[in-house]
C-alpha cells in the first residue's frame, strides 16, 4: 500500500487553498489532511492530524474577529520542536530578505513566491522533495550565485550520503545548508554544497583510484594500461 505524504495548508484566502488542494490532489502520493484560514487553527489542526508537510502563508490573521497577523515566525520553532518530522513550506508574496532569513533560521524547508508560476505548477514535486528532506526556494526568494547551477536540486539520497560523510544527521545538515543560503548567495541545496566545496568549507572526498584491487592489477598487466573508469552520473531533479 502506498504511503501518502500528508499535507496541511494554512492560508487566509479560500481560493488559494482550493487551488493548492486541486493541484496536489492530482498526485497519488499526496493527501490533503486539513486546511485552515486563521492562525488560531494552526496548532489544533496539526495536533489532530499527523502532517508531513505544512504549507503556510506568513500573513494570515489570528482569527475571524482578530485581524492582527498571526505570529507565524515565532510559532514555527515551537512546532518543529514538538513535531520533529514536520516540514514547513512557506508560500507568500513577501520578498523581504530579512523575513526570509528569519524564516530560514526558524527552520523552514522552502519559500515559494505566490507569483512564481513555474514553482506553483510543480508544487507536487516540491512537496515530495521537502517531505524527503530536501529544500526549495523560488529564484526571487534568494539571491543568485555567480557560480554553480542554481536549478539543480540534490536528491534525498545524496543528502543522506553527505550527512554520513560529515557525521551529522540529515536534519542537522538541512538546517546548516538552509541557514547558509543567503550567506553563500544561492537558492538550492545542490548550489549551496557546490559553493561550500568551492570555498573549502566542505572537503571534497576523492574518488578511489581505479585499479587498486588485485584483479585490477592483473587486468592492467594483461592490457599494459588501466582502462579509464566510466564517470558516475549524479541524478538531479531540475525544475525549468
PASEBA-1860 file (N, C-alpha, C; in nm, 3 decimals):
! residues 240
1> XXXXXXXX> 0.084/-0.120/0.000/0.000/0.000/0.000/0.088/0.125/0.000 ~ 0.054/0.221/-0.086/0.132/0.343/-0.099/0.114/0.432/0.024 ~ 0.226/0.470/0.086/0.222/0.563/0.199/0.221/0.705/0.144 ~ 0.114/0.778/0.170/0.099/0.910/0.112/0.164/1.017/0.200 ~ 0.204/1.125/0.136/0.258/1.242/0.208/0.139/1.324/0.256 ~ 0.130/1.344/0.386/0.017/1.415/0.446/0.046/1.565/0.450 ~ -0.040/1.643/0.387/-0.020/1.787/0.371/-0.131/1.864/0.439 ~ -0.094/1.969/0.511/-0.189/2.065/0.567/-0.160/2.203/0.509
9> XXXXXXXX> -0.264/2.284/0.494/-0.249/2.416/0.432/-0.309/2.523/0.523 ~ -0.232/2.630/0.546/-0.281/2.747/0.619/-0.268/2.870/0.529 ~ -0.382/2.926/0.492/-0.383/3.047/0.409/-0.516/3.116/0.431 ~ -0.515/3.249/0.435/-0.638/3.321/0.466/-0.726/3.347/0.344 ~ -0.693/3.289/0.230/-0.776/3.302/0.110/-0.824/3.162/0.070 ~ -0.954/3.141/0.073/-1.009/3.009/0.041/-0.976/2.970/-0.104 ~ -0.972/3.069/-0.192/-0.940/3.039/-0.332/-0.799/2.985/-0.347 ~ -0.705/3.035/-0.266/-0.568/2.985/-0.269/-0.565/2.841/-0.218
17> XXXXXXXX> -0.634/2.816/-0.107/-0.640/2.680/-0.052/-0.700/2.584/-0.155 ~ -0.808/2.627/-0.219/-0.874/2.542/-0.319/-0.780/2.512/-0.435 ~ -0.704/2.613/-0.478/-0.612/2.593/-0.589/-0.500/2.495/-0.554 ~ -0.440/2.512/-0.436/-0.336/2.420/-0.392/-0.391/2.279/-0.374 ~ -0.511/2.270/-0.315/-0.573/2.140/-0.292/-0.598/2.068/-0.424 ~ -0.651/2.141/-0.521/-0.679/2.080/-0.652/-0.550/2.031/-0.718 ~ -0.447/2.113/-0.716/-0.322/2.077/-0.781/-0.257/1.956/-0.713 ~ -0.254/1.956/-0.580/-0.187/1.848/-0.507/-0.268/1.719/-0.508
25> XXXXXXXX> -0.401/1.730/-0.514/-0.484/1.610/-0.513/-0.468/1.527/-0.639 ~ -0.408/1.584/-0.742/-0.384/1.510/-0.867/-0.265/1.416/-0.854 ~ -0.186/1.432/-0.748/-0.070/1.346/-0.725/-0.111/1.231/-0.632 ~ -0.099/1.105/-0.676/-0.142/0.992/-0.593/-0.058/0.973/-0.468 ~ 0.059/1.039/-0.461/0.145/1.024/-0.346/0.114/1.126/-0.235 ~ 0.021/1.218/-0.262/-0.007/1.328/-0.169/-0.152/1.323/-0.122 ~ -0.173/1.349/0.006/-0.307/1.355/0.063/-0.322/1.484/0.144 ~ -0.422/1.564/0.113/-0.453/1.684/0.192/-0.532/1.639/0.314
33> XXXXXXXX> -0.476/1.655/0.432/-0.542/1.606/0.553/-0.619/1.715/0.627 ~ -0.581/1.842/0.607/-0.653/1.950/0.675/-0.614/2.084/0.616 ~ -0.704/2.182/0.632/-0.678/2.319/0.588/-0.732/2.415/0.693 ~ -0.679/2.537/0.693/-0.723/2.638/0.789/-0.707/2.776/0.729 ~ -0.796/2.868/0.773/-0.794/3.005/0.724/-0.730/3.102/0.823 ~ -0.724/3.063/0.951/-0.678/3.155/1.055/-0.568/3.091/1.141 ~ -0.481/3.176/1.192/-0.368/3.128/1.269/-0.405/3.050/1.392 ~ -0.515/3.088/1.457/-0.554/3.020/1.580/-0.588/2.872/1.556
41> XXXXXXXX> -0.613/2.838/1.431/-0.647/2.699/1.397/-0.524/2.613/1.370 ~ -0.406/2.675/1.358/-0.288/2.602/1.312/-0.248/2.489/1.405 ~ -0.220/2.521/1.530/-0.170/2.418/1.622/-0.273/2.309/1.648 ~ -0.402/2.342/1.671/-0.501/2.235/1.686/-0.511/2.147/1.561 ~ -0.496/2.208/1.442/-0.504/2.133/1.317/-0.393/2.028/1.309 ~ -0.271/2.067/1.344/-0.158/1.974/1.338/-0.168/1.869/1.448 ~ -0.219/1.908/1.564/-0.232/1.815/1.676/-0.333/1.705/1.647 ~ -0.438/1.738/1.571/-0.544/1.641/1.545/-0.519/1.556/1.421
49> XXXXXXXX> -0.429/1.601/1.333/-0.400/1.528/1.210/-0.250/1.523/1.186 ~ -0.188/1.404/1.189/-0.044/1.395/1.160/-0.013/1.457/1.025 ~ 0.090/1.542/1.020/0.124/1.617/0.899/0.271/1.598/0.866 ~ 0.299/1.574/0.740/0.438/1.563/0.692/0.487/1.697/0.638 ~ 0.401/1.765/0.563/0.437/1.895/0.504/0.328/1.996/0.535 ~ 0.368/2.108/0.594/0.275/2.218/0.621/0.305/2.331/0.524 ~ 0.204/2.367/0.444/0.215/2.482/0.354/0.145/2.599/0.420 ~ 0.215/2.710/0.434/0.152/2.824/0.501/0.196/2.958/0.443
57> XXXXXXXX> 0.110/3.056/0.464/0.141/3.195/0.433/0.183/3.262/0.563 ~ 0.259/3.369/0.554/0.308/3.434/0.676/0.223/3.552/0.718 ~ 0.115/3.580/0.644/0.035/3.699/0.673/-0.109/3.668/0.709 ~ -0.134/3.547/0.759/-0.272/3.511/0.795/-0.312/3.583/0.924 ~ -0.440/3.621/0.939/-0.486/3.685/1.063/-0.502/3.583/1.174 ~ -0.507/3.631/1.296/-0.524/3.543/1.411/-0.657/3.467/1.404 ~ -0.763/3.539/1.379/-0.896/3.476/1.376/-0.989/3.561/1.292 ~ -1.112/3.517/1.280/-1.210/3.593/1.203/-1.241/3.726/1.270
65> XXXXXXXX> -1.232/3.730/1.403/-1.258/3.853/1.477/-1.133/3.938/1.493 ~ -1.019/3.873/1.505/-0.893/3.942/1.528/-0.809/3.937/1.401 ~ -0.799/4.051/1.333/-0.730/4.055/1.204/-0.582/4.090/1.216 ~ -0.532/4.097/1.338/-0.387/4.116/1.355/-0.313/3.993/1.303 ~ -0.195/4.013/1.245/-0.121/3.900/1.189/-0.087/3.795/1.294 ~ -0.109/3.669/1.258/-0.072/3.560/1.347/0.081/3.550/1.352 ~ 0.141/3.530/1.470/0.289/3.528/1.481/0.350/3.399/1.428 ~ 0.339/3.377/1.297/0.390/3.256/1.235/0.539/3.236/1.264
73> XXXXXXXX> 0.615/3.344/1.251/0.761/3.336/1.268/0.798/3.283/1.406 ~ 0.725/3.325/1.508/0.756/3.283/1.644/0.694/3.148/1.677 ~ 0.598/3.104/1.595/0.531/2.976/1.620/0.610/2.859/1.561 ~ 0.680/2.883/1.449/0.748/2.776/1.376/0.847/2.698/1.462 ~ 0.938/2.764/1.538/1.034/2.685/1.618/0.966/2.590/1.716 ~ 0.858/2.636/1.779/0.787/2.551/1.873/0.721/2.432/1.805 ~ 0.665/2.454/1.685/0.603/2.345/1.611/0.706/2.239/1.572 ~ 0.823/2.285/1.525/0.926/2.191/1.482/0.985/2.115/1.600
81> XXXXXXXX> 0.988/2.178/1.715/1.037/2.109/1.835/0.938/2.003/1.880 ~ 0.810/2.036/1.872/0.705/1.943/1.915/0.681/1.834/1.813 ~ 0.696/1.869/1.683/0.674/1.773/1.575/0.800/1.769/1.487 ~ 0.903/1.695/1.530/1.031/1.697/1.458/1.024/1.644/1.315 ~ 0.919/1.569/1.282/0.905/1.519/1.146/0.833/1.614/1.053 ~ 0.794/1.730/1.104/0.720/1.828/1.025/0.814/1.906/0.934 ~ 0.772/1.926/0.810/0.847/2.006/0.712/0.760/2.124/0.670 ~ 0.812/2.245/0.683/0.732/2.365/0.659/0.775/2.433/0.530
89> XXXXXXXX> 0.677/2.452/0.441/0.698/2.518/0.313/0.615/2.646/0.311 ~ 0.681/2.761/0.304/0.611/2.890/0.302/0.582/2.931/0.159 ~ 0.459/2.973/0.133/0.422/3.030/0.003/0.364/3.167/0.031 ~ 0.436/3.270/-0.011/0.399/3.407/0.027/0.433/3.504/-0.085 ~ 0.378/3.625/-0.074/0.408/3.730/-0.171/0.525/3.818/-0.127 ~ 0.568/3.804/-0.001/0.673/3.892/0.053/0.811/3.848/0.007 ~ 0.893/3.946/-0.030/1.028/3.918/-0.078/1.137/3.977/0.012 ~ 1.100/4.031/0.128/1.198/4.095/0.214/1.304/3.995/0.260
97> XXXXXXXX> 1.429/4.031/0.237/1.539/3.942/0.272/1.541/3.911/0.421 ~ 1.516/4.012/0.505/1.522/3.991/0.649/1.417/3.890/0.694 ~ 1.297/3.894/0.635/1.191/3.800/0.670/1.230/3.658/0.629 ~ 1.277/3.645/0.506/1.313/3.511/0.456/1.428/3.453/0.537 ~ 1.524/3.537/0.570/1.637/3.489/0.650/1.589/3.444/0.789 ~ 1.498/3.518/0.848/1.444/3.481/0.980/1.367/3.350/0.972 ~ 1.293/3.329/0.865/1.219/3.205/0.848/1.313/3.087/0.827 ~ 1.420/3.109/0.752/1.521/3.004/0.733/1.581/2.966/0.867
105> XXXXXXXX> 1.617/3.066/0.946/1.675/3.039/1.078/1.575/2.970/1.170 ~ 1.445/2.995/1.147/1.341/2.929/1.228/1.325/2.783/1.191 ~ 1.369/2.745/1.069/1.369/2.603/1.033/1.282/2.563/0.916 ~ 1.237/2.659/0.831/1.154/2.621/0.717/1.236/2.544/0.615 ~ 1.166/2.468/0.531/1.230/2.387/0.427/1.227/2.454/0.291 ~ 1.147/2.558/0.277/1.138/2.622/0.147/1.053/2.747/0.151 ~ 1.070/2.830/0.046/0.996/2.956/0.037/0.964/2.978/-0.111 ~ 0.835/2.977/-0.143/0.789/2.998/-0.280/0.711/3.128/-0.288
113> XXXXXXXX> 0.742/3.209/-0.385/0.667/3.333/-0.407/0.536/3.300/-0.479 ~ 0.429/3.366/-0.440/0.299/3.335/-0.498/0.291/3.367/-0.646 ~ 0.376/3.458/-0.693/0.374/3.488/-0.836/0.476/3.405/-0.914 ~ 0.540/3.308/-0.849/0.633/3.218/-0.915/0.553/3.103/-0.975 ~ 0.496/3.127/-1.092/0.407/3.030/-1.154/0.477/2.899/-1.187 ~ 0.603/2.906/-1.225/0.677/2.784/-1.257/0.683/2.689/-1.138 ~ 0.713/2.745/-1.020/0.720/2.662/-0.900/0.581/2.615/-0.856 ~ 0.481/2.704/-0.865/0.346/2.666/-0.825/0.294/2.552/-0.912
121> XXXXXXXX> 0.327/2.555/-1.040/0.283/2.450/-1.131/0.346/2.315/-1.096 ~ 0.460/2.319/-1.029/0.529/2.195/-0.991/0.525/2.175/-0.839 ~ 0.418/2.224/-0.778/0.407/2.220/-0.633/0.412/2.077/-0.580 ~ 0.353/1.983/-0.652/0.355/1.844/-0.605/0.497/1.790/-0.597 ~ 0.580/1.823/-0.695/0.720/1.778/-0.693/0.796/1.842/-0.578 ~ 0.768/1.969/-0.552/0.836/2.038/-0.443/0.792/1.983/-0.308 ~ 0.664/1.953/-0.294/0.615/1.892/-0.170/0.683/1.759/-0.146 ~ 0.694/1.677/-0.251/0.762/1.548/-0.235/0.909/1.567/-0.200
129> XXXXXXXX> 0.970/1.670/-0.257/1.110/1.698/-0.229/1.132/1.732/-0.082 ~ 1.055/1.826/-0.028/1.075/1.868/0.111/1.031/1.759/0.208 ~ 0.933/1.678/0.169/0.889/1.568/0.255/1.000/1.465/0.273 ~ 1.091/1.459/0.177/1.201/1.363/0.182/1.333/1.428/0.224 ~ 1.324/1.544/0.289/1.444/1.606/0.344/1.508/1.711/0.256 ~ 1.445/1.747/0.143/1.502/1.846/0.053/1.462/1.988/0.089 ~ 1.518/2.082/0.014/1.491/2.224/0.035/1.466/2.288/-0.101 ~ 1.372/2.384/-0.105/1.345/2.452/-0.232/1.309/2.598/-0.207
137> XXXXXXXX> 1.367/2.687/-0.287/1.336/2.830/-0.279/1.311/2.885/-0.419 ~ 1.212/2.972/-0.430/1.193/3.044/-0.556/1.317/3.126/-0.587 ~ 1.343/3.143/-0.714/1.460/3.221/-0.754/1.455/3.362/-0.697 ~ 1.336/3.421/-0.693/1.322/3.556/-0.641/1.325/3.565/-0.490 ~ 1.327/3.449/-0.422/1.328/3.450/-0.276/1.468/3.446/-0.218 ~ 1.568/3.425/-0.303/1.707/3.435/-0.260/1.782/3.515/-0.364 ~ 1.913/3.512/-0.356/1.993/3.596/-0.444/2.091/3.511/-0.519 ~ 2.090/3.527/-0.651/2.164/3.436/-0.739/2.313/3.435/-0.709
145> XXXXXXXX> 2.368/3.316/-0.722/2.512/3.298/-0.709/2.576/3.322/-0.845 ~ 2.699/3.369/-0.847/2.770/3.390/-0.972/2.816/3.258/-1.033 ~ 2.827/3.153/-0.950/2.873/3.025/-0.998/2.774/2.916/-0.964 ~ 2.801/2.795/-1.015/2.717/2.681/-0.983/2.592/2.678/-1.069 ~ 2.512/2.576/-1.046/2.387/2.559/-1.119/2.271/2.581/-1.024 ~ 2.207/2.696/-1.026/2.103/2.728/-0.928/1.977/2.646/-0.945 ~ 1.963/2.573/-1.056/1.841/2.496/-1.078/1.856/2.349/-1.041 ~ 1.974/2.308/-0.997/1.994/2.168/-0.963/1.947/2.142/-0.821
153> XXXXXXXX> 1.868/2.038/-0.804/1.818/2.000/-0.673/1.884/1.870/-0.632 ~ 1.943/1.867/-0.514/2.006/1.746/-0.465/1.899/1.648/-0.420 ~ 1.913/1.522/-0.459/1.814/1.422/-0.419/1.832/1.387/-0.272 ~ 1.726/1.337/-0.206/1.739/1.296/-0.066/1.848/1.194/-0.043 ~ 1.870/1.104/-0.140/1.975/1.002/-0.124/2.112/1.067/-0.112 ~ 2.138/1.169/-0.196/2.267/1.238/-0.188/2.279/1.314/-0.057 ~ 2.167/1.365/-0.006/2.168/1.434/0.123/2.213/1.340/0.234 ~ 2.157/1.218/0.235/2.193/1.119/0.336/2.340/1.084/0.327
161> XXXXXXXX> 2.389/1.065/0.204/2.530/1.029/0.186/2.622/1.140/0.237 ~ 2.588/1.264/0.207/2.672/1.374/0.251/2.667/1.389/0.403 ~ 2.549/1.373/0.462/2.535/1.381/0.607/2.620/1.273/0.674 ~ 2.621/1.153/0.617/2.701/1.044/0.673/2.850/1.077/0.666 ~ 2.892/1.137/0.554/3.033/1.174/0.540/3.074/1.277/0.644 ~ 2.983/1.369/0.676/3.014/1.475/0.772/2.989/1.433/0.916 ~ 2.924/1.317/0.936/2.897/1.270/1.070/2.786/1.345/1.141 ~ 2.687/1.395/1.064/2.573/1.466/1.123/2.444/1.403/1.073
169> XXXXXXXX> 2.333/1.436/1.138/2.204/1.386/1.093/2.157/1.463/0.971 ~ 2.061/1.404/0.898/2.009/1.472/0.780/1.942/1.604/0.814 ~ 1.869/1.607/0.927/1.802/1.731/0.967/1.903/1.840/1.004 ~ 2.012/1.799/1.069/2.116/1.896/1.102/2.180/1.952/0.976 ~ 2.207/1.866/0.880/2.265/1.912/0.753/2.171/2.007/0.682 ~ 2.041/1.975/0.683/1.942/2.061/0.617/1.941/2.200/0.679 ~ 1.944/2.206/0.812/1.942/2.336/0.879/2.069/2.414/0.852 ~ 2.183/2.344/0.850/2.310/2.411/0.822/2.311/2.470/0.682
177> XXXXXXXX> 2.260/2.394/0.586/2.260/2.441/0.448/2.160/2.554/0.425 ~ 2.037/2.536/0.478/1.936/2.639/0.455/1.976/2.770/0.521 ~ 2.039/2.763/0.637/2.083/2.885/0.703/2.197/2.954/0.632 ~ 2.262/2.881/0.540/2.376/2.937/0.467/2.338/2.992/0.331 ~ 2.213/2.974/0.288/2.174/3.017/0.154/2.204/3.164/0.128 ~ 2.159/3.248/0.219/2.177/3.391/0.197/2.324/3.429/0.205 ~ 2.399/3.363/0.292/2.542/3.395/0.305/2.620/3.351/0.181 ~ 2.580/3.238/0.121/2.651/3.187/0.004/2.598/3.244/-0.126
185> XXXXXXXX> 2.479/3.308/-0.121/2.422/3.366/-0.242/2.366/3.263/-0.337 ~ 2.303/3.157/-0.284/2.245/3.053/-0.368/2.101/3.030/-0.326 ~ 2.029/2.946/-0.402/1.888/2.923/-0.370/1.851/2.776/-0.359 ~ 1.940/2.685/-0.389/1.909/2.544/-0.376/2.019/2.472/-0.301 ~ 1.987/2.352/-0.252/2.082/2.275/-0.173/2.205/2.235/-0.255 ~ 2.185/2.191/-0.379/2.298/2.150/-0.461/2.395/2.266/-0.484 ~ 2.338/2.385/-0.511/2.423/2.502/-0.532/2.496/2.541/-0.405 ~ 2.431/2.524/-0.288/2.495/2.555/-0.161/2.613/2.462/-0.137
193> XXXXXXXX> 2.595/2.333/-0.167/2.703/2.236/-0.148/2.817/2.264/-0.244 ~ 2.783/2.295/-0.370/2.887/2.326/-0.468/2.969/2.447/-0.425 ~ 2.899/2.549/-0.374/2.968/2.671/-0.329/3.054/2.641/-0.207 ~ 3.002/2.557/-0.116/3.078/2.522/0.004/3.202/2.442/-0.032 ~ 3.191/2.354/-0.133/3.308/2.283/-0.182/3.411/2.381/-0.239 ~ 3.360/2.476/-0.317/3.447/2.574/-0.383/3.524/2.658/-0.280 ~ 3.457/2.692/-0.169/3.519/2.774/-0.066/3.602/2.692/0.033 ~ 3.596/2.559/0.019/3.672/2.475/0.109/3.605/2.450/0.243
201> XXXXXXXX> 3.475/2.487/0.255/3.403/2.464/0.380/3.375/2.316/0.399 ~ 3.338/2.248/0.289/3.317/2.105/0.290/3.425/2.041/0.204 ~ 3.505/1.951/0.259/3.611/1.889/0.180/3.553/1.798/0.073 ~ 3.618/1.795/-0.041/3.578/1.707/-0.150/3.642/1.572/-0.127 ~ 3.558/1.469/-0.118/3.610/1.334/-0.096/3.662/1.279/-0.228 ~ 3.791/1.245/-0.238/3.845/1.197/-0.365/3.789/1.061/-0.402 ~ 3.769/1.039/-0.532/3.727/0.910/-0.581/3.842/0.812/-0.569 ~ 3.816/0.685/-0.528/3.924/0.587/-0.522/3.982/0.562/-0.659
209> XXXXXXXX> 4.115/0.549/-0.666/4.182/0.529/-0.794/4.143/0.395/-0.853 ~ 4.123/0.392/-0.982/4.086/0.268/-1.048/4.207/0.175/-1.051 ~ 4.182/0.048/-1.035/4.294/-0.047/-1.044/4.363/-0.070/-0.913 ~ 4.297/-0.035/-0.796/4.363/-0.052/-0.668/4.355/-0.195/-0.619 ~ 4.263/-0.275/-0.673/4.247/-0.414/-0.629/4.338/-0.508/-0.704 ~ 4.348/-0.633/-0.654/4.435/-0.734/-0.713/4.392/-0.767/-0.854 ~ 4.260/-0.786/-0.871/4.209/-0.821/-1.003/4.239/-0.712/-1.104 ~ 4.232/-0.587/-1.057/4.258/-0.475/-1.147/4.404/-0.473/-1.188
217> XXXXXXXX> 4.495/-0.506/-1.094/4.636/-0.508/-1.127/4.666/-0.614/-1.231 ~ 4.600/-0.731/-1.215/4.622/-0.836/-1.313/4.572/-0.795/-1.449 ~ 4.453/-0.729/-1.448/4.397/-0.683/-1.575/4.485/-0.578/-1.638 ~ 4.542/-0.492/-1.552/4.631/-0.389/-1.604/4.753/-0.451/-1.667 ~ 4.804/-0.558/-1.604/4.922/-0.622/-1.659/4.894/-0.687/-1.792 ~ 4.771/-0.736/-1.809/4.737/-0.801/-1.934/4.726/-0.703/-2.049 ~ 4.674/-0.585/-2.019/4.648/-0.488/-2.126/4.756/-0.381/-2.135 ~ 4.844/-0.376/-2.037/4.953/-0.281/-2.043/4.918/-0.144/-1.990
225> XXXXXXXX> 4.789/-0.114/-1.962/4.749/0.014/-1.905/4.612/0.000/-1.843 ~ 4.578/0.093/-1.757/4.447/0.090/-1.692/4.339/0.131/-1.789 ~ 4.227/0.066/-1.778/4.111/0.108/-1.856/4.046/0.226/-1.787 ~ 4.021/0.337/-1.857/3.961/0.453/-1.791/3.829/0.416/-1.726 ~ 3.810/0.467/-1.604/3.687/0.442/-1.530/3.575/0.529/-1.584 ~ 3.461/0.467/-1.606/3.347/0.543/-1.656/3.295/0.636/-1.546 ~ 3.273/0.759/-1.581/3.225/0.858/-1.483/3.087/0.818/-1.433 ~ 3.068/0.835/-1.305/2.939/0.806/-1.246/2.851/0.930/-1.251
233> XXXXXXXX> 2.737/0.919/-1.319/2.648/1.034/-1.328/2.569/1.053/-1.200 ~ 2.542/1.174/-1.163/2.462/1.205/-1.046/2.321/1.242/-1.089 ~ 2.225/1.179/-1.026/2.086/1.208/-1.058/2.042/1.334/-0.986 ~ 1.995/1.431/-1.061/1.942/1.552/-1.002/1.805/1.578/-1.061 ~ 1.726/1.653/-0.988/1.595/1.694/-1.035/1.604/1.838/-1.078 ~ 1.561/1.868/-1.198/1.566/2.007/-1.247/1.425/2.056/-1.269 ~ 1.400/2.176/-1.221/1.271/2.242/-1.244/1.296/2.359/-1.338 ~ 1.236/2.355/-1.454/1.257/2.463/-1.550/1.145/2.564/-1.542
END
